[in-house]
Structures are given as C-alpha cells and as structure tokens.
C-alpha cells in the first residue's frame, strides 16, 4: 500500500508541476501583453 501510494504520488507530481508551469506561463504572457 505504502509503496503503491508513493509511486502514485511521484508519478502524479510532474503532471502537477507541468500544470502549474503552464498556468504561470499563460498568466505571464497575459501580463506582458497588457504592459506592452
């Protein structure tokens, strides 16, 4: 159970980081468009 859970979490983390990165990038692009 524990090994499955840790493996599951480590597999899900890159997707979460990727989603956050995408959101930050989109937000940054929007702010830059508003500034320039």
PDB file of N, CA, C and O in Angstrom, chain B, residues numbered from 101:
ATOM      1  N   UNK B 101       0.839  -1.203   0.000  1.00  0.00           N
ATOM      2  CA  UNK B 101       0.000   0.000   0.000  1.00  0.00           C
ATOM      3  C   UNK B 101       0.875   1.254   0.000  1.00  0.00           C
ATOM      4  O   UNK B 101       0.672   2.169  -0.798  1.00  0.00           O
ATOM      5  N   UNK B 102       1.857   1.278   0.914  1.00  0.00           N
ATOM      6  CA  UNK B 102       2.699   2.470   1.009  1.00  0.00           C
ATOM      7  C   UNK B 102       3.514   2.678  -0.272  1.00  0.00           C
ATOM      8  O   UNK B 102       3.610   3.793  -0.783  1.00  0.00           O
ATOM      9  N   UNK B 103       4.104   1.577  -0.787  1.00  0.00           N
ATOM     10  CA  UNK B 103       4.916   1.703  -2.000  1.00  0.00           C
ATOM     11  C   UNK B 103       4.050   2.138  -3.168  1.00  0.00           C
ATOM     12  O   UNK B 103       4.466   2.959  -3.986  1.00  0.00           O
ATOM     13  N   UNK B 104       2.839   1.586  -3.247  1.00  0.00           N
ATOM     14  CA  UNK B 104       1.942   1.971  -4.332  1.00  0.00           C
ATOM     15  C   UNK B 104       1.600   3.455  -4.224  1.00  0.00           C
ATOM     16  O   UNK B 104       1.574   4.173  -5.224  1.00  0.00           O
ATOM     17  N   UNK B 105       1.337   3.900  -3.000  1.00  0.00           N
ATOM     18  CA  UNK B 105       0.954   5.299  -2.793  1.00  0.00           C
ATOM     19  C   UNK B 105       2.101   6.234  -3.174  1.00  0.00           C
ATOM     20  O   UNK B 105       1.887   7.231  -3.865  1.00  0.00           O
ATOM     21  N   UNK B 106       3.318   5.916  -2.725  1.00  0.00           N
ATOM     22  CA  UNK B 106       4.457   6.780  -3.027  1.00  0.00           C
ATOM     23  C   UNK B 106       4.742   6.790  -4.527  1.00  0.00           C
ATOM     24  O   UNK B 106       5.071   7.833  -5.091  1.00  0.00           O
ATOM     25  N   UNK B 107       4.617   5.635  -5.170  1.00  0.00           N
ATOM     26  CA  UNK B 107       4.842   5.574  -6.613  1.00  0.00           C
ATOM     27  C   UNK B 107       3.780   6.388  -7.334  1.00  0.00           C
ATOM     28  O   UNK B 107       4.072   7.090  -8.302  1.00  0.00           O
ATOM     29  N   UNK B 108       2.550   6.287  -6.856  1.00  0.00           N
ATOM     30  CA  UNK B 108       1.450   7.027  -7.460  1.00  0.00           C
ATOM     31  C   UNK B 108       1.682   8.529  -7.319  1.00  0.00           C
ATOM     32  O   UNK B 108       1.456   9.285  -8.264  1.00  0.00           O
ATOM     33  N   UNK B 109       2.130   8.957  -6.148  1.00  0.00           N
ATOM     34  CA  UNK B 109       2.360  10.375  -5.902  1.00  0.00           C
ATOM     35  C   UNK B 109       3.491  10.896  -6.785  1.00  0.00           C
ATOM     36  O   UNK B 109       3.372  11.962  -7.388  1.00  0.00           O
ATOM     37  N   UNK B 110       4.589  10.143  -6.859  1.00  0.00           N
ATOM     38  CA  UNK B 110       5.726  10.596  -7.657  1.00  0.00           C
ATOM     39  C   UNK B 110       5.363  10.646  -9.135  1.00  0.00           C
ATOM     40  O   UNK B 110       5.913  11.453  -9.884  1.00  0.00           O
ATOM     41  N   UNK B 111       4.439   9.788  -9.556  1.00  0.00           N
ATOM     42  CA  UNK B 111       4.022   9.792 -10.958  1.00  0.00           C
ATOM     43  C   UNK B 111       3.116  10.981 -11.238  1.00  0.00           C
ATOM     44  O   UNK B 111       3.118  11.521 -12.344  1.00  0.00           O
ATOM     45  N   UNK B 112       2.343  11.388 -10.240  1.00  0.00           N
ATOM     46  CA  UNK B 112       1.393  12.481 -10.435  1.00  0.00           C
ATOM     47  C   UNK B 112       2.065  13.844 -10.289  1.00  0.00           C
ATOM     48  O   UNK B 112       1.571  14.834 -10.829  1.00  0.00           O
ATOM     49  N   UNK B 113       3.168  13.908  -9.578  1.00  0.00           N
ATOM     50  CA  UNK B 113       3.804  15.198  -9.318  1.00  0.00           C
ATOM     51  C   UNK B 113       4.269  15.929 -10.580  1.00  0.00           C
ATOM     52  O   UNK B 113       3.976  17.118 -10.709  1.00  0.00           O
ATOM     53  N   UNK B 114       4.971  15.295 -11.511  1.00  0.00           N
ATOM     54  CA  UNK B 114       5.391  16.018 -12.717  1.00  0.00           C
ATOM     55  C   UNK B 114       4.214  16.630 -13.466  1.00  0.00           C
ATOM     56  O   UNK B 114       4.332  17.728 -14.010  1.00  0.00           O
ATOM     57  N   UNK B 115       3.082  15.933 -13.499  1.00  0.00           N
ATOM     58  CA  UNK B 115       1.897  16.468 -14.167  1.00  0.00           C
ATOM     59  C   UNK B 115       1.412  17.721 -13.453  1.00  0.00           C
ATOM     60  O   UNK B 115       1.018  18.697 -14.090  1.00  0.00           O
ATOM     61  N   UNK B 116       1.443  17.685 -12.120  1.00  0.00           N
ATOM     62  CA  UNK B 116       1.012  18.843 -11.336  1.00  0.00           C
ATOM     63  C   UNK B 116       1.945  20.022 -11.576  1.00  0.00           C
ATOM     64  O   UNK B 116       1.493  21.143 -11.808  1.00  0.00           O
ATOM     65  N   UNK B 117       3.247  19.766 -11.519  1.00  0.00           N
ATOM     66  CA  UNK B 117       4.237  20.817 -11.767  1.00  0.00           C
ATOM     67  C   UNK B 117       4.050  21.388 -13.168  1.00  0.00           C
ATOM     68  O   UNK B 117       4.130  22.600 -13.374  1.00  0.00           O
ATOM     69  N   UNK B 118       3.800  20.493 -14.135  1.00  0.00           N
ATOM     70  CA  UNK B 118       3.606  20.925 -15.512  1.00  0.00           C
ATOM     71  C   UNK B 118       2.386  21.825 -15.621  1.00  0.00           C
ATOM     72  O   UNK B 118       2.426  22.848 -16.304  1.00  0.00           O
ATOM     73  N   UNK B 119       1.302  21.452 -14.952  1.00  0.00           N
ATOM     74  CA  UNK B 119       0.075  22.248 -14.998  1.00  0.00           C
ATOM     75  C   UNK B 119       0.304  23.626 -14.386  1.00  0.00           C
ATOM     76  O   UNK B 119      -0.158  24.632 -14.924  1.00  0.00           O
ATOM     77  N   UNK B 120       1.014  23.671 -13.267  1.00  0.00           N
ATOM     78  CA  UNK B 120       1.315  24.951 -12.611  1.00  0.00           C
ATOM     79  C   UNK B 120       2.179  25.810 -13.528  1.00  0.00           C
ATOM     80  O   UNK B 120       1.944  27.010 -13.672  1.00  0.00           O
ATOM     81  N   UNK B 121       3.186  25.184 -14.150  1.00  0.00           N
ATOM     82  CA  UNK B 121       4.070  25.904 -15.061  1.00  0.00           C
ATOM     83  C   UNK B 121       3.284  26.497 -16.228  1.00  0.00           C
ATOM     84  O   UNK B 121       3.480  27.654 -16.599  1.00  0.00           O
ATOM     85  N   UNK B 122       2.393  25.688 -16.799  1.00  0.00           N
ATOM     86  CA  UNK B 122       1.579  26.157 -17.919  1.00  0.00           C
ATOM     87  C   UNK B 122       0.738  27.358 -17.486  1.00  0.00           C
ATOM     88  O   UNK B 122       0.633  28.345 -18.214  1.00  0.00           O
ATOM     89  N   UNK B 123       0.144  27.266 -16.304  1.00  0.00           N
ATOM     90  CA  UNK B 123      -0.689  28.355 -15.806  1.00  0.00           C
ATOM     91  C   UNK B 123       0.120  29.622 -15.588  1.00  0.00           C
ATOM     92  O   UNK B 123      -0.319  30.714 -15.951  1.00  0.00           O
ATOM     93  N   UNK B 124       1.308  29.482 -14.993  1.00  0.00           N
ATOM     94  CA  UNK B 124       2.162  30.642 -14.764  1.00  0.00           C
ATOM     95  C   UNK B 124       2.595  31.264 -16.080  1.00  0.00           C
ATOM     96  O   UNK B 124       2.635  32.487 -16.216  1.00  0.00           O
ATOM     97  N   UNK B 125       2.919  30.413 -17.052  1.00  0.00           N
ATOM     98  CA  UNK B 125       3.363  30.906 -18.350  1.00  0.00           C
ATOM     99  C   UNK B 125       2.241  31.683 -19.035  1.00  0.00           C
ATOM    100  O   UNK B 125       2.475  32.746 -19.610  1.00  0.00           O
ATOM    101  N   UNK B 126       1.018  31.145 -18.970  1.00  0.00           N
ATOM    102  CA  UNK B 126      -0.128  31.817 -19.576  1.00  0.00           C
ATOM    103  C   UNK B 126      -0.380  33.156 -18.886  1.00  0.00           C
ATOM    104  O   UNK B 126      -0.657  34.160 -19.542  1.00  0.00           O
ATOM    105  N   UNK B 127      -0.282  33.161 -17.559  1.00  0.00           N
ATOM    106  CA  UNK B 127      -0.505  34.384 -16.795  1.00  0.00           C
ATOM    107  C   UNK B 127       0.564  35.416 -17.130  1.00  0.00           C
ATOM    108  O   UNK B 127       0.262  36.598 -17.296  1.00  0.00           O
ATOM    109  N   UNK B 128       1.805  34.972 -17.228  1.00  0.00           N
ATOM    110  CA  UNK B 128       2.907  35.866 -17.556  1.00  0.00           C
ATOM    111  C   UNK B 128       2.721  36.459 -18.945  1.00  0.00           C
ATOM    112  O   UNK B 128       2.943  37.653 -19.146  1.00  0.00           O
ATOM    113  N   UNK B 129       2.315  35.630 -19.907  1.00  0.00           N
ATOM    114  CA  UNK B 129       2.083  36.108 -21.269  1.00  0.00           C
ATOM    115  C   UNK B 129       0.980  37.157 -21.278  1.00  0.00           C
ATOM    116  O   UNK B 129       1.078  38.161 -21.984  1.00  0.00           O
ATOM    117  N   UNK B 130      -0.060  36.929 -20.501  1.00  0.00           N
ATOM    118  CA  UNK B 130      -1.166  37.892 -20.435  1.00  0.00           C
ATOM    119  C   UNK B 130      -0.691  39.216 -19.843  1.00  0.00           C
ATOM    120  O   UNK B 130      -1.018  40.279 -20.371  1.00  0.00           O
ATOM    121  N   UNK B 131       0.072  39.165 -18.759  1.00  0.00           N
ATOM    122  CA  UNK B 131       0.554  40.394 -18.134  1.00  0.00           C
ATOM    123  C   UNK B 131       1.468  41.155 -19.079  1.00  0.00           C
ATOM    124  O   UNK B 131       1.399  42.382 -19.161  1.00  0.00           O
ATOM    125  N   UNK B 132       2.326  40.434 -19.794  1.00  0.00           N
ATOM    126  CA  UNK B 132       3.231  41.090 -20.733  1.00  0.00           C
ATOM    127  C   UNK B 132       2.453  41.759 -21.855  1.00  0.00           C
ATOM    128  O   UNK B 132       2.806  42.855 -22.292  1.00  0.00           O
ATOM    129  N   UNK B 133       1.397  41.103 -22.323  1.00  0.00           N
ATOM    130  CA  UNK B 133       0.572  41.692 -23.379  1.00  0.00           C
ATOM    131  C   UNK B 133      -0.104  42.964 -22.885  1.00  0.00           C
ATOM    132  O   UNK B 133      -0.244  43.930 -23.634  1.00  0.00           O
ATOM    133  N   UNK B 134      -0.520  42.961 -21.628  1.00  0.00           N
ATOM    134  CA  UNK B 134      -1.195  44.136 -21.074  1.00  0.00           C
ATOM    135  C   UNK B 134      -0.206  45.286 -20.878  1.00  0.00           C
ATOM    136  O   UNK B 134      -0.574  46.451 -21.026  1.00  0.00           O
ATOM    137  N   UNK B 135       1.037  44.966 -20.547  1.00  0.00           N
ATOM    138  CA  UNK B 135       2.048  46.006 -20.317  1.00  0.00           C
ATOM    139  C   UNK B 135       2.479  46.631 -21.641  1.00  0.00           C
ATOM    140  O   UNK B 135       2.566  47.853 -21.761  1.00  0.00           O
ATOM    141  N   UNK B 136       2.748  45.780 -22.637  1.00  0.00           N
ATOM    142  CA  UNK B 136       3.263  46.303 -23.912  1.00  0.00           C
ATOM    143  C   UNK B 136       2.154  46.528 -24.919  1.00  0.00           C
ATOM    144  O   UNK B 136       2.417  46.964 -26.040  1.00  0.00           O
TER     145      UNK B 136
END
